[in-house]
Amino acid sequence: MECKQIIERPNSCFRRLIREAHKKFDQQVVILIDEYDKPILDHITDRELARRNRDRLKGFYGIIKDLNEHIRFVLITGVSKFSKLNLFSGLNNLNDITIDPTFATLCGYTHEEVQSAFSEHLEGVDIEKLKEWYNGYNYFGEPVYNPFDILLFLDKGKEYRPYWWSTGNPSFLIDLLKEQPRFLPDLENCIVDDLLLDTFDVDYIDIAALLWQTGYLTFKEKYQGIDGIEYRLCIPNKEIQISLNRLFVQYLTGLKTELGYGKRQVIDALLSADMEGFHNALKALFASIPYQNYANNIIQHYEGYYASVIYAYLASLGFRIDVEPSSNKGRVDMAIETDDKVYVIEFKVDGKKGEAMAQIKEKGYHENYLHGPKQVFLIGIDFDTEEKNIAEFTWEMV
């Protein structure tokens, strides 16, 4: 069925199509709406235009409630989760299945499905590496793979690349970071509740909620808090870890291609426990940041700036990073793990000489790792805000 070739308001056209379809086929209508939020998200940095589009969509979707007797079923999907109050206030009978365990594997491939459905195409593929790169999306059922990644991985010669990331343009994340500066390790390991996840509208967008809704964060665990259900979020897989943190590094430093020059040195240094090489590579990184025309605008109001740069840089290289792992005496800033080594790192800014290393020892941050098979290294990094670089780098092997 088609709308008449005359000027007709979308709301009126939609209303007429539903009624006429019901009348013509003598059956209630099924409505499928994909990317329901696209007119808003496409202009999310232009708040006024996004607000106008939201209000238009609110009237559009309100028709569904008015024509309830003509409709059998409605399925609405999209990237973000706008609150019912702000977009679906008329549709009070919606059932949100976003984190319903019954539908946990609806939008992805399970590990078993990948192995069975694509078995003839997986010859020579390291299944555990495939899982590390593209699995990990958790909706309180079995974790799932991103289907787009799996299909492109098999089609493009089985090379590990950020296929899904490359399809999007997450520059809006940088705009939100400018409004809501966050300590990146906290952002990628944050605790949220239902209220925060549902608090999403043009006038206020929490960056943690947006990262979850857009697939850059997923659920790590769910537990009963003192005032309701709480969730711990995390990065789902290596594709997102590398790509998202590369974006964060570019935002924090203003550097792009320059980052590639020293990454091999950093990787080799950590794999071989070359502490002098690691120290020199980090100093070179901070020395290359153009503070005078970019980073100074961030650093003056960005808590944990120096630690955030190192965290994002190392995460963008694919290292496994444990953020603020706990001991019985407190929490260290960062622990980096390779196959056979653990680096326990504490950061201080404008502190006393040796303060970072002293705190690691005093608090025993490294003790959790002593009983494992890996070599344990302690690293204290003290920053000088005037020099805008590392003032002291001390290390020990336990």
N, C-alpha and C positions, 0 to 999 in steps of 0.2 A: 504494500500500500504506500502511496506517496501523498505528500502534502500538495495542496493546490498551488499552481504557479502564480501565486499572488503574495503580497507582503503579509506575512502572518507571524504573530509572536510565537517564539518557540514553545512557550507554555501552552498556548491554545492548540498548536499543531500536535504536541504530545498528547494532550487530553483527547483530541479528536481521533488520533490514530488508535488509542486504546479502546475507545468506545466503538469505533467502526470495526475494528478487528474482532471484538467480542460478538458484535452483531452479525458480521459476515460469516464467521466460522462456527458460531454458536458454542464457543468454548471460551473459558476465561483465559486471559492473556498471561504469558510468561515474559518477564522483562529481565534482560541481562544488560548490565551497565558496567563497562570496563573503564578504568582510569577516570573514575567519577570526579577526582580532584584535580585533573590536569589543568583546567582553566585557572585554578588558583595557584598551583605550584609553579606553573610556567612564569608567573609574575610575582613570586613570593617576596622578591626584594623591592618591588614597587607596591608598597602596602596599600595605597589608595586604590590602585587598579585591582589588586588581589581582593580587597574588601568588596569592591563593586561586583566582581565576578562571583564571590561567595554569596552575596545577597541575591544575585540572579539565580544561582543554582539552588539556593534555599527555596525559592518560589517554584522552581522547576520540579525539584524532588517532592515538594509538598503535594503536588498533584496526585502522586501515587497513593497517598493517604485518602484523598478525596474520592478516588475511584476504586476503593477497596472491593466493591462488589463485582468489578470487571476483571479483577486480577487474581490469578491462582498462586503465583510465586514470583519473587523478586530476588535476584542475586546482584549485589553491588560490590565491585572490587576496585582497589586503587592502591597507591603507594602509601599515602599518609592516612592517619586516623583522626579526622576532624571530629570534634565532639558532637554528639547528637543535638545538644542544645543550640549550637551555632550553625549547624547545617541541616540537621534532620529533625528539627523540633516538632514537625508535624507527624513524623514517623516514629511513634512511640512503641511500635511493635517489632522493631528491628532486633534480630538476634545476632550479636557480634561474635563471630567464631574465630577471631584472630588468634587467640591463645587457648582455644578449646582443644584439649588433648584428643578428642574424637577426630578432629580434622588436622592433626599435627603434621601429617605427611601429605596433605592434599596438594601442595604447591612445589614439591621437590621429589627427587629420587632418593629412596633409601639405599643403604649400602648393598643390601641384598638385591634390590632391583637393578642397580648398576651392574653387578656381577653377573646376574642371570640374563637380563635383556641385552646387554652389550658384550657378552662373553666372547663372541667371534671377533670383536674389534679390540679386545684388551690384551692381545698377545704381546708380550714384552713390556707391558706397563707395570710399574711398581704400584700396586694397589694402595699400599700404605701412604705413599707419597701423593697419590691422587686424592686420597681422603684428606690428607693434611692441607692440600691446596684448595679444595672446593667443597668439602663437607663441613658440617658444624652448625648449620642453622637449626635451632632448637625451639620447638613450640610445645614442649612438655610431652613429647612422644619420642619416637626414634629420630635422631638427628638426620637431616636431609642434605643432599647435594643441591647446588644451584643447577637446574637443568640446562640453562643457556651455556654455562661453562663446560659441562660434560659434552654436549653436542659439538661445540666449537673445538674442544680439545681433540676429539676424535677426528674431526673434519680437517683440522689444520696441522696434521702431522704429529699429533701427540706431544706437542710442546707446551710446557707450563708457562702460561701467560695470563695476564689479568683480562680475560675476555669480557666478562660482565662489566667490570669497572670501566673498561674503555667505551662502553655504550652510553655512559651517562656523562653528565656535566655537573659534578658536585661543587661547583664554585660557590653555590649558596651557603655551603658550610663555612667558608671563609668569611662571608658577610656576617653570619651569625656569631662566629668566633670574635669578630671585632666588637660585636654588641655584648657578648657574654664571654669574656676571657676566662679560660678554664685551665687548670693544671692538667695536662694531657693524661698522665698516668691515672689520675682520678676519673677523668672522663671515660676512659676505656675500661674501667673497673668499678663503675659506680653502682650505687644501690638506689632503686626507685620504687615507687608504689603505684597502685592503680590510678590514684588521683593524678600523679604526674604524667603517666602514660596517656591519660585521657585529656590532659590539659593542653590542647593543641588547637590553635586558631591563628588567624592572620595577625591579630593584635599582640599575641604572645606565643612564641614558639620556643620551647625549651630545647636546647641543642642535643641533650642526651636522648630525649624522647624522639626527636627527629632522626637521629642516627639509628635508633632502633627501628623506627617505622620504615626507613628507607633501605634497610638491609645492611648497614655498616656496623651495627651491633646486634647481638642476639642474646638470648637468655642463657646464663650459666647455671643459675639455681633459683629456686623459689622456696620461701619459708614463711612461717607465721611470725609477723612482727608484733610488737606490743599493741599496735592500733590497727592491725590489718595485715594483708598479704604484702610481702616485699619481694623484690627481685634483684638479683645481681646480674649486671650485664657484662658482656665480654666481646672481644673480636671473634667472629665465627671461624675464620680460616686464614691461611697464609696469603691468599690473594688479597684479601681486604687489609690484613696487617701491613703488607708492603705498600700497597697503593695508597691507603688512607694516610699512613704516616709520612709517605713521600709528599703528599699534599700539605700536611701539617708542617713539615720541615721547610717547604718552600714559603709558606705563610710566615713562619717564625723568623726566617733568616733572609728572605728576599732572594735566595740563591736557587738556581735551577740546574743548568748544565754543570756548574762548578762542583756540585755535590758528587758527581760521578768520578772525579779525579782521585779522590782519596779513599773511596770505599773499599777498594781491593786491599789497601794498606791496613784498614781497620779490621777487615775480615781475617786477613792473614795473621794480624797481631793477636787477636782473641783466640784463634784456633791454635796458635803456637805459644801462647802466654808470653808474647813479646811486649812487656809493659812499657818499655821505652818507646816502641813504635806506636802503641796505643795512645800514649800521652802526647806524642808529637802530632799524631793525626787529629786528635781532638783540639789541640791548640791551633793547628792550621785551619780547622773548620771555623772556630770562633774568630780567628784573625781575618778570615775572608768575608765575614758578614758586613755588609755596608751599613753600619749603624747610622751614619750621618744622614742617610736619605730614606731609611726604611725601618730598621728594627728598633730604633730609639722610640718610635711612636708606639711600639708594642711593649717594650721592656719596662717602661715607666709605670705601667699599670698591670703588668702580667705577673702574677704571683707564680713563683717556681719556673721562671723563664729559662734559666740555664739548664735545669734538670729536664725540662720539657724538650729542649732542643736535643739533648743527648738521647733521651728516651726515644723520641720520634725518629732520630737519625738511625739508631741501632735497630729499632723495630722495622724501619724501612729496608734494612739489609737482610731481614728474615730471621734474626736471632730470636730465640725464645727468651722472653723477659718476664720475670715475676715482679709485679708491682707491689711495693710495700708488703713483702711477706712478713708474717708475724712471728715473733718469738715470745717467750714468757716475760720479756722485759721491754717490749716495744716493737716498732716496725722500722725496718731499714728502707731506704728510699727505692732501691732497685737491686735485683739479682739477675744476672745474665747466665744462661746455661748453654753449653755446647755439649757434644757427645761425651766428653770426658773431663770437663772443667766447669766450675761455678765461680762467678765473680760477684762478690757482695760489695755493693757500692753505696757510699753515703756522700751527700752533697752539703756544702755549707757556703754561704755567701757573706763575705766581709767578716768572717769569724777570726778567732785566734789561730795561730799557726798550729797545724796538726789536729785541729778540733774534730774534723770529720773522722779521721782514723781512730782517734781516742773514743769517740762515741760508739763506733762499731765494737771495739773491744769491751768497753764498759758495759754495754747493753747485751753483748753476746749475740749480736744479730746473725752471726755465721754458724752458731751451734747446731741449728737444725740440719745443716748440710754435712756435718762432720762424720755422720754414721754411714754415709753413702760411699760409693766407689769412686766418686769424682774428686779431682784435686780442687781445693778451695783456696781462692785468692781474696784478700781484703784490699779494697781500693778506697782511699779517701780523697775527695776532690774539693778543693776550696777555690771559690771564685772571687775575683776582685772587680767590683762594679766600675771603678775608675778605669782600670785597664781593659775592662770588658773581655776578660779571658781568664784562664786557669792561673791562679796564683801559686797553688801548691798541689802536687800530685804525689801521693804516697801509696805504697803498696807492700803487701807481705803475702807470702804463701804459708798457709797453715799446715 
